[in-house]
Amino acid sequence: MHARTWLVGLAMAMGVLPARASEPCRWPAAMPSPAVVLVGEIHGTDQAPAFVGELACAAAAEGTAVTVALEISAREQARLDAYLASAGTPDARAALLAGPFWTRSTQDGRSSTAMLALLERLRRLHADGRRIAVIAVDEERAGTRDVGMAEHITRAVHPGGRVIALLGNVHASQRLGRPNLPDYAPAGYLLRTLAPLGVRVGARGGEAWVCAPTCGVLAVGDQRVGDGPIGYAAGDRAQSGYDGSYTVSLYTASLPAVGLDRQTAGQSPALR
């Protein structure tokens, strides 16, 4: 089952399956649409990157300039720009995936087939004439990663435009502090003056590609924020750090876009 999930995700990322970029897309019912949206995810699922792709498509449908901010190494920015402007050929895809972020010895879900599929969808939207930009916001500065993410996102905010950021659910939270770290200020909290909408992607369970610390497909429990239905539901920011949640039925794991054999070598069967 895991191999099949990975193959489907890879096929989507490579454009083997039918493209959806030109098809109608819709902003979720009841979900506000401010200038800045922070989406919090568990890295390594198919659902969160697909949700961000749908948001970007809907936000850009009326000619609005949309910037998608991703928790990817800022060193990859030139490769992202080149891919967005490319025709999505195998050579263009290979050039993108040759970057050190995609070829690290340990690949977490930020460099998954679902993230590659998101970039491909954004590229197709851009090619269709949508005003789409992609920025990599992780400066990888030890101890100040959230500061760097907040700085990149702040610089991307322009009058009349929209910013949609996909970050790990700790970084996207707008609540100060974590257990045993009362002064921890996540990027979402640092961006509070921009009045962003914080949305956490939850599920009733499923699987994710998790590195903790070894990497593999692991079952995850109920990740819902409250007891909301499938789709968007408003929440309590003071309690959860998010203004609402977008709930899917189940997570499916998204495996690394590059180097799967290296990831699973030597691991126990439970992690494969």
C-alpha positions as CSV (number, residue, x, y, z in Angstrom):
1,M,0.0,0.0,0.0
2,H,2.8,2.4,0.8
3,A,4.6,1.8,-2.5
4,R,1.3,2.4,-4.4
5,T,0.8,5.7,-2.5
6,W,4.3,6.8,-3.4
7,L,3.9,5.8,-7.1
8,V,0.6,7.7,-7.4
9,G,2.1,10.8,-5.8
10,L,5.2,10.6,-8.1
11,A,3.0,10.2,-11.1
12,M,1.0,13.3,-10.2
13,A,4.2,15.3,-9.6
14,M,5.7,14.2,-13.0
15,G,2.5,15.2,-14.8
16,V,1.7,11.6,-15.9
17,L,-1.8,11.9,-14.5
18,P,-4.2,14.5,-15.9
19,A,-3.3,18.1,-14.9
20,R,-5.9,20.0,-12.8
21,A,-4.4,23.5,-13.0
22,S,-6.9,24.7,-15.7
23,E,-9.9,23.2,-14.0
24,P,-12.2,25.3,-11.7
25,C,-11.1,25.5,-8.1
26,R,-13.0,26.9,-5.1
27,W,-12.1,28.6,-1.9
28,P,-13.6,26.5,1.0
29,A,-17.0,27.4,2.1
30,A,-17.2,29.5,5.3
31,M,-13.4,30.0,5.3
32,P,-12.4,33.7,5.4
33,S,-10.1,35.0,2.7
34,P,-7.7,37.6,4.2
35,A,-4.5,38.8,2.6
36,V,-2.3,36.4,4.5
37,V,-3.2,32.7,5.2
38,L,-0.9,30.5,7.3
39,V,-1.5,26.8,6.8
40,G,-0.1,24.5,9.5
41,E,0.6,20.9,8.5
42,I,2.1,17.6,9.7
43,H,5.0,17.2,7.2
44,G,4.7,14.2,4.9
45,T,1.1,13.9,3.8
46,D,-0.6,14.3,0.5
47,Q,-3.4,16.4,1.8
48,A,-1.8,19.6,3.1
49,P,0.1,20.5,-0.1
50,A,-2.9,19.6,-2.2
51,F,-5.0,22.0,0.0
52,V,-2.5,24.8,-0.5
53,G,-2.6,24.2,-4.3
54,E,-6.4,24.5,-4.3
55,L,-6.2,27.7,-2.2
56,A,-3.6,29.3,-4.6
57,C,-5.7,28.3,-7.6
58,A,-8.9,29.9,-6.1
59,A,-7.1,33.0,-4.9
60,A,-5.5,33.7,-8.3
61,A,-8.7,33.0,-10.3
62,E,-9.7,36.6,-10.5
63,G,-6.2,37.9,-11.5
64,T,-5.0,38.5,-8.0
65,A,-1.2,38.2,-7.5
66,V,-0.6,35.2,-5.2
67,T,2.6,34.3,-3.4
68,V,2.9,30.8,-2.0
69,A,5.5,30.6,0.8
70,L,7.0,27.2,1.5
71,E,9.1,25.9,4.4
72,I,11.9,25.1,2.0
73,S,15.5,26.1,2.2
74,A,16.0,29.7,0.9
75,R,19.0,28.4,-1.0
76,E,16.6,26.8,-3.4
77,Q,15.0,30.0,-4.5
78,A,16.7,30.3,-7.8
79,R,15.8,26.7,-8.7
80,L,12.2,27.4,-7.7
81,D,12.0,30.5,-9.9
82,A,13.5,28.6,-12.8
83,Y,11.1,25.7,-12.5
84,L,8.1,28.1,-12.2
85,A,9.1,29.7,-15.5
86,S,9.9,26.4,-17.2
87,A,7.8,24.2,-19.4
88,G,8.0,21.4,-16.8
89,T,10.1,19.2,-18.9
90,P,12.0,16.3,-17.4
91,D,15.2,18.3,-17.6
92,A,13.6,21.2,-15.8
93,R,12.3,18.8,-13.1
94,A,15.7,17.2,-12.8
95,A,17.4,20.6,-12.3
96,L,14.9,21.5,-9.5
97,L,15.4,18.2,-7.7
98,A,19.2,18.4,-8.0
99,G,19.3,21.0,-5.2
100,P,20.7,20.1,-1.8
101,F,17.3,20.4,-0.1
102,W,15.9,17.6,-2.2
103,T,19.0,15.4,-1.9
104,R,19.7,15.6,1.8
105,S,20.6,12.3,3.5
106,T,17.5,12.6,5.6
107,Q,14.4,13.6,3.7
108,D,11.4,14.8,5.8
109,G,8.0,15.6,4.3
110,R,9.0,19.1,3.1
111,S,10.7,17.5,0.1
112,S,8.0,14.9,-0.7
113,T,6.3,13.9,-3.9
114,A,3.3,15.9,-2.7
115,M,5.4,19.1,-2.5
116,L,6.7,18.4,-6.0
117,A,3.1,18.0,-7.2
118,L,2.2,21.3,-5.5
119,L,5.1,23.0,-7.4
120,E,4.0,21.4,-10.6
121,R,0.4,22.6,-10.1
122,L,1.7,26.2,-9.4
123,R,3.9,26.0,-12.5
124,R,0.9,25.0,-14.6
125,L,-1.2,27.8,-13.1
126,H,1.6,30.3,-13.9
127,A,1.8,28.9,-17.4
128,D,-2.0,29.4,-17.7
129,G,-1.5,33.1,-17.0
130,R,-2.2,33.2,-13.2
131,R,-0.1,35.6,-11.3
132,I,1.7,33.0,-9.1
133,A,5.0,33.3,-7.3
134,V,6.7,30.8,-5.0
135,I,9.1,31.8,-2.2
136,A,11.3,29.5,0.0
137,V,11.3,30.9,3.5
138,D,13.5,28.7,5.6
139,E,16.9,30.4,6.3
140,E,17.9,27.4,8.4
141,R,19.3,29.6,11.1
142,A,19.6,27.6,14.3
143,G,17.4,29.1,17.0
144,T,15.9,31.8,14.7
145,R,14.2,29.8,12.0
146,D,10.8,31.3,12.8
147,V,12.2,34.9,12.7
148,G,13.5,34.2,9.2
149,M,10.2,32.7,8.0
150,A,8.3,35.7,9.4
151,E,10.7,38.1,7.6
152,H,10.3,36.4,4.2
153,I,6.5,36.3,4.5
154,T,6.3,39.9,5.6
155,R,8.4,41.0,2.6
156,A,6.0,39.1,0.3
157,V,2.9,41.1,1.5
158,H,1.8,43.8,-1.0
159,P,-1.4,45.8,-1.4
160,G,-4.0,43.9,-3.4
161,G,-2.0,40.6,-3.3
162,R,-2.4,37.4,-1.3
163,V,0.2,35.3,0.6
164,I,-0.5,31.7,1.4
165,A,2.1,30.0,3.5
166,L,2.5,26.3,4.2
167,L,4.5,25.7,7.4
168,G,4.8,23.0,10.0
169,N,2.0,23.2,12.5
170,V,4.4,24.4,15.2
171,H,5.7,27.3,13.1
172,A,2.3,28.4,11.8
173,S,0.7,28.7,15.2
174,Q,-0.2,32.1,16.5
175,R,0.1,31.1,20.1
176,L,3.1,32.1,22.1
177,G,5.0,29.3,23.9
178,R,5.1,25.5,23.8
179,P,5.3,23.0,26.6
180,N,8.6,23.6,28.5
181,L,9.3,26.6,26.2
182,P,7.0,29.4,27.4
183,D,8.9,32.1,25.4
184,Y,9.0,30.3,22.1
185,A,7.6,32.6,19.4
186,P,6.5,30.8,16.3
187,A,6.4,32.5,12.9
188,G,2.6,32.8,13.1
189,Y,2.9,34.7,16.4
190,L,5.6,37.0,14.9
191,L,3.2,37.7,12.0
192,R,0.2,38.7,14.2
193,T,0.3,42.4,13.2
194,L,-0.6,41.3,9.6
195,A,-3.8,39.7,10.9
196,P,-3.3,36.4,9.2
197,L,-5.8,33.6,9.1
198,G,-4.3,30.5,10.7
199,V,-5.6,27.2,9.4
200,R,-4.4,23.8,10.6
201,V,-4.9,20.8,8.4
202,G,-6.3,17.9,10.5
203,A,-7.5,14.4,9.9
204,R,-9.2,11.6,11.7
205,G,-6.0,9.6,11.4
206,G,-4.1,7.9,8.6
207,E,-0.4,7.8,7.7
208,A,2.4,10.3,7.2
209,W,6.1,10.2,6.2
210,V,7.7,11.0,9.5
211,C,11.3,11.6,10.6
212,A,11.5,11.1,14.4
213,P,14.4,10.7,14.1
214,T,14.5,7.9,11.5
215,C,12.2,8.3,8.6
216,G,9.4,6.1,7.4
217,V,5.6,5.8,6.9
218,L,4.0,5.8,10.3
219,A,0.4,5.7,11.5
220,V,-0.9,8.9,13.0
221,G,-3.8,9.3,15.4
222,D,-6.6,11.8,15.4
223,Q,-5.2,15.2,14.4
224,R,-8.4,17.2,14.3
225,V,-8.6,20.6,16.0
226,G,-11.9,20.1,17.9
227,D,-14.7,18.0,16.6
228,G,-15.4,19.9,13.4
229,P,-16.8,18.2,10.2
230,I,-14.9,17.5,7.1
231,G,-13.9,20.8,5.5
232,Y,-13.3,24.2,7.2
233,A,-14.5,25.0,10.6
234,A,-13.8,28.0,12.8
235,G,-11.8,27.4,16.0
236,D,-10.4,29.1,19.1
237,R,-7.1,30.7,18.4
238,A,-6.4,31.2,22.1
239,Q,-6.7,27.5,22.7
240,S,-5.2,26.0,19.5
241,G,-3.1,28.8,18.1
242,Y,-5.3,28.7,14.9
243,D,-8.4,30.5,13.7
244,G,-9.8,27.4,12.2
245,S,-9.1,24.0,10.8
246,Y,-9.5,22.2,7.5
247,T,-10.3,18.6,8.2
248,V,-9.8,15.7,5.8
249,S,-11.0,12.2,6.4
250,L,-7.6,10.5,6.5
251,Y,-4.0,11.5,5.8
252,T,-2.1,9.5,3.2
253,A,1.7,9.4,3.4
254,S,3.8,11.3,0.8
255,L,7.2,9.8,0.4
256,P,10.4,11.7,-0.7
257,A,10.6,12.9,-4.2
258,V,14.3,11.8,-4.4
259,G,16.3,9.1,-2.7
260,L,13.7,6.7,-1.3
261,D,16.2,3.8,-1.3
262,R,18.6,5.8,0.8
263,Q,15.8,6.7,3.2
264,T,14.7,3.1,3.9
265,A,18.0,1.3,3.9
266,G,18.6,-0.4,7.2
267,Q,15.3,0.5,8.7
268,S,12.9,-1.9,10.4
269,P,10.0,-3.2,8.3
270,A,7.6,-1.1,10.5
271,L,9.2,2.0,9.1
272,R,9.2,1.0,5.4
